[in-house]
């Protein structure tokens, strides 16, 4: 039963993780968002209280 011998499977596991760690992070870090959010002003908008007609 080959699954009881960890030697080849451990090498495959390590090699696959090395491939993932060398290929995927540059692709993920190069991702840019199509619409960058613009910074909002720090001023608070002026709010007025409502005059409710039924009071």
DSSP file (Angstrom, degrees, kcal/mol; ACC not computed):
  #  RESIDUE AA STRUCTURE BP1 BP2  ACC     N-H-->O    O-->H-N    N-H-->O    O-->H-N    TCO  KAPPA ALPHA  PHI   PSI    X-CA   Y-CA   Z-CA
    1    1 A X    >         0   0    0      0, 0.0     3,-1.3     0, 0.0     4,-0.3   0.000 360.0 360.0 360.0 112.0    0.0    0.0    0.0
    2    2 A X  G >   +     0   0    0      1,-0.3     3,-1.5     2,-0.2     0, 0.0   0.754 360.0  70.6 -71.1 -23.5    1.8    3.1   -1.2
    3    3 A X  G 3  S+     0   0    0      1,-0.3    -1,-0.3     3,-0.0     6,-0.0   0.682  90.1  63.4 -70.0 -13.0   -0.1    5.6    1.0
    4    4 A X  G <  S+     0   0    0     -3,-1.3     2,-0.8     1,-0.1    -1,-0.3   0.661  87.3  77.9 -81.3 -15.3    1.7    4.2    4.1
    5    5 A X    <>  -     0   0    0     -3,-1.5     4,-0.6    -4,-0.3     3,-0.4  -0.835  63.7-171.8 -94.2 107.2    5.1    5.3    2.7
    6    6 A X  H  >  +     0   0    0     -2,-0.8     4,-2.5     1,-0.2     5,-0.3   0.584  62.1  90.1 -78.4  -7.5    5.2    9.1    3.4
    7    7 A X  H  > S+     0   0    0      1,-0.2     4,-1.6     2,-0.2    -1,-0.2   0.940  92.6  33.6 -59.6 -55.5    8.4    9.8    1.5
    8    8 A X  H  > S+     0   0    0     -3,-0.4     4,-2.1     1,-0.2    -1,-0.2   0.878 119.6  51.7 -70.6 -33.3    7.0   10.5   -2.0
    9    9 A X  H  X S+     0   0    0     -4,-0.6     4,-2.4     1,-0.2    -1,-0.2   0.871 108.2  50.6 -72.5 -34.5    3.8   12.2   -0.7
   10   10 A X  H  X S+     0   0    0     -4,-2.5     4,-2.6     2,-0.2    -1,-0.2   0.906 110.6  49.8 -67.4 -39.6    5.7   14.5    1.6
   11   11 A X  H  X S+     0   0    0     -4,-1.6     4,-2.5    -5,-0.3    -2,-0.2   0.897 111.5  49.0 -64.7 -39.7    8.0   15.6   -1.2
   12   12 A X  H  X S+     0   0    0     -4,-2.1     4,-2.5     2,-0.2    -2,-0.2   0.911 111.4  50.1 -64.9 -41.5    4.9   16.2   -3.4
   13   13 A X  H  X S+     0   0    0     -4,-2.4     4,-2.2     2,-0.2    -2,-0.2   0.940 113.1  44.9 -61.4 -48.1    3.3   18.3   -0.7
   14   14 A X  H  X S+     0   0    0     -4,-2.6     4,-2.2     1,-0.2    -2,-0.2   0.913 114.3  49.0 -64.7 -42.7    6.5   20.4   -0.1
   15   15 A X  H  X S+     0   0    0     -4,-2.5     4,-2.2     1,-0.2    -1,-0.2   0.901 110.7  50.0 -65.4 -40.7    7.0   20.9   -3.8
   16   16 A X  H  X S+     0   0    0     -4,-2.5     4,-2.6     1,-0.2    -1,-0.2   0.903 110.9  49.4 -66.6 -38.8    3.4   21.9   -4.4
   17   17 A X  H  X S+     0   0    0     -4,-2.2     4,-2.7     2,-0.2    -2,-0.2   0.890 109.4  52.3 -66.4 -37.8    3.5   24.4   -1.5
   18   18 A X  H  X S+     0   0    0     -4,-2.2     4,-1.2     2,-0.2    -2,-0.2   0.909 110.6  48.0 -63.3 -40.1    6.7   25.9   -2.9
   19   19 A X  H  X S+     0   0    0     -4,-2.2     4,-2.0     2,-0.2     3,-0.4   0.940 113.4  47.3 -64.3 -46.0    5.1   26.3   -6.3
   20   20 A X  H  X>S+     0   0    0     -4,-2.6     4,-2.0     1,-0.2     5,-0.5   0.902 112.1  50.0 -62.2 -40.3    2.0   28.0   -4.7
   21   21 A X  H  <5S+     0   0    0     -4,-2.7    -1,-0.2     1,-0.2    -2,-0.2   0.690 115.8  42.1 -75.8 -16.6    4.1   30.3   -2.6
   22   22 A X  H  <5S+     0   0    0     -4,-1.2     4,-0.3    -3,-0.4    -1,-0.2   0.717 122.8  35.7 -97.3 -23.7    6.2   31.4   -5.5
   23   23 A X  H  X5S+     0   0    0     -4,-2.0     4,-0.9    -5,-0.2    -3,-0.2   0.880 115.3  47.1 -95.7 -44.8    3.5   31.8   -8.1
   24   24 A X  H  X5S+     0   0    0     -4,-2.0     4,-2.5    -5,-0.3     3,-0.2   0.897  99.5  60.1 -74.9 -42.7    0.4   33.1   -6.2
   25   25 A X  H  ><S+     0   0    0     -5,-0.5     4,-2.8     1,-0.2     5,-0.2   0.895 105.3  48.9 -59.1 -41.4    1.7   36.0   -4.0
   26   26 A X  H  > S+     0   0    0     -4,-0.3     4,-1.4     1,-0.2    -1,-0.2   0.898 112.9  49.5 -63.0 -35.2    2.9   38.1   -6.9
   27   27 A X  H  < S+     0   0    0     -4,-0.9     4,-0.3    -3,-0.2    -2,-0.2   0.906 114.0  44.7 -67.1 -40.3   -0.4   37.6   -8.7
   28   28 A X  H >< S+     0   0    0     -4,-2.5     3,-1.2     1,-0.2    -2,-0.2   0.911 113.8  48.8 -70.4 -41.6   -2.4   38.5   -5.6
   29   29 A X  H 3< S+     0   0    0     -4,-2.8    -1,-0.2     1,-0.3    -2,-0.2   0.738 105.6  58.7 -72.5 -20.9   -0.2   41.6   -4.8
   30   30 A X  T 3< S+     0   0    0     -4,-1.4    -1,-0.3    -5,-0.2     2,-0.2   0.511  79.8 115.7 -83.8  -3.9   -0.4   42.9   -8.4
   31   31 A X    <   -     0   0    0     -3,-1.2     2,-0.4    -4,-0.3    -3,-0.0  -0.463  46.4-170.3 -69.1 132.6   -4.2   43.0   -8.2
   32   32 A X        -     0   0    0     -2,-0.2     2,-0.3     4,-0.0    -2,-0.1  -0.938  23.1-118.7-122.2 148.3   -5.6   46.5   -8.5
   33   33 A X        -     0   0    0     -2,-0.4     3,-0.2     1,-0.1     0, 0.0  -0.647  17.6-135.3 -83.2 140.7   -9.1   47.7   -7.9
   34   34 A X  S    S+     0   0    0     -2,-0.3     2,-0.5     1,-0.2    -1,-0.1   0.806  94.5  36.7 -69.7 -28.1  -10.8   49.3  -10.9
   35   35 A X  S    S-     0   0    0      3,-0.0     2,-0.3    -3,-0.0    -1,-0.2  -0.896  76.2-155.4-128.3 104.4  -12.2   52.2   -9.0
   36   36 A X        -     0   0    0     -2,-0.5     2,-0.2    -3,-0.2    -4,-0.0  -0.576  28.0-114.3 -74.1 134.6  -10.1   53.6   -6.2
   37   37 A X        -     0   0    0     -2,-0.3     2,-0.3     1,-0.1    -1,-0.1  -0.468  25.6-128.9 -71.9 140.3  -12.2   55.4   -3.6
   38   38 A X        -     0   0    0     -2,-0.2     2,-0.1     1,-0.1    -1,-0.1  -0.656  29.1-104.0 -87.0 144.9  -11.7   59.1   -3.3
   39   39 A X        -     0   0    0     -2,-0.3     2,-0.2     1,-0.1    -1,-0.1  -0.434  35.2-132.1 -69.3 140.0  -11.0   60.5    0.2
   40   40 A X        -     0   0    0     -2,-0.1    -1,-0.1     1,-0.1     2,-0.1  -0.540  25.0 -98.9 -89.7 158.0  -14.0   62.3    1.8
   41   41 A X        -     0   0    0     -2,-0.2    -1,-0.1     1,-0.1     0, 0.0  -0.363  21.8-131.4 -72.5 156.7  -13.8   65.6    3.4
   42   42 A X  S    S+     0   0    0      2,-0.1     2,-0.2    -2,-0.1    -1,-0.1   0.532  74.2 108.1 -86.9  -6.1  -13.5   65.8    7.2
   43   43 A X  S    S-     0   0    0      1,-0.1     2,-0.4     3,-0.0    -2,-0.1  -0.479  70.2-128.2 -72.6 140.9  -16.3   68.4    7.5
   44   44 A X        -     0   0    0     -2,-0.2     2,-0.1     1,-0.1    -2,-0.1  -0.707  27.2-113.1 -85.4 138.5  -19.5   67.1    8.9
   45   45 A X        -     0   0    0     -2,-0.4     2,-0.5     1,-0.1    -1,-0.1  -0.455  32.9-109.2 -70.0 144.9  -22.6   67.9    6.9
   46   46 A X        -     0   0    0     -2,-0.1     2,-0.4    -3,-0.0    -1,-0.1  -0.609  36.9-165.3 -77.1 125.3  -25.0   70.3    8.5
   47   47 A X        -     0   0    0     -2,-0.5     2,-0.4    -3,-0.0    -3,-0.0  -0.915   3.8-157.7-113.4 139.1  -28.1   68.6    9.5
   48   48 A X        -     0   0    0     -2,-0.4     2,-0.1     1,-0.0    -2,-0.0  -0.871  24.9-109.4-113.1 148.3  -31.3   70.3   10.4
   49   49 A X        -     0   0    0     -2,-0.4     2,-0.2     1,-0.1    -1,-0.0  -0.439  36.1-114.8 -74.5 149.9  -34.1   68.9   12.6
   50   50 A X        -     0   0    0     -2,-0.1     2,-0.8     1,-0.0    -1,-0.1  -0.526  12.3-136.2 -84.0 150.2  -37.3   68.0   10.9
   51   51 A X        -     0   0    0     -2,-0.2     2,-0.5     3,-0.0    -1,-0.0  -0.916  21.8-149.9-104.4 108.7  -40.5   69.8   11.6
   52   52 A X    >   -     0   0    0     -2,-0.8     3,-1.2     1,-0.1    -2,-0.0  -0.655   3.6-150.4 -83.8 126.1  -43.1   67.0   11.8
   53   53 A X  T 3  S+     0   0    0     -2,-0.5    -1,-0.1     1,-0.2    -2,-0.0   0.695  90.0  59.8 -71.6 -17.1  -46.6   68.2   10.7
   54   54 A X  T 3         0   0    0      1,-0.2    -1,-0.2    -3,-0.0    -2,-0.0   0.392 360.0 360.0 -96.1   7.1  -48.5   65.8   13.0
   55   55 A X    <         0   0    0     -3,-1.2    -1,-0.2     0, 0.0    -2,-0.1   0.448 360.0 360.0 -97.6 360.0  -47.1   67.1   16.3
